[in-house]
């Protein structure tokens, strides 16, 4: 792959530190969620992953919608990223909830969501590594 863009961010002190992008546009305090023993005062890696995946999937859906001449401009994607114990470590699981405009019929919507799942870089990165469930609402 020949990258068209490379994002660069540095995190210090793990889940209790800061994450800063090289251009300074992202500068967030981090903290573990209460459910994982943290104070929950900052954002956490799972939230960042969820936001990135939702935005990326939404863009992929828009691209396949335009190619199919179906207007999905008003679609919304919610990514739920779960973390839990698996063996000696931890693992992730994702549910993508896609809300399509009322003008898109169920069959067309399902096809577009499945096509978006094939072209989205996050979907391609996670495929075969973590479970990703697609839910059309």
Buried (B, 14 or more C-beta within 10 A) or exposed (E): EEEEEEEEBEBEEEBBBBBBEEEEEEEBEBBBBEEBEBEEEBBBBBBBBBEBBBEBBBBBBBBBBEEEEBEBEEBEBBBBBEBEEEEEEEEBBBBBBBBBBEEBEEEBBBBBBEBBBEBBBBBEEBEEEBEBEBEBE
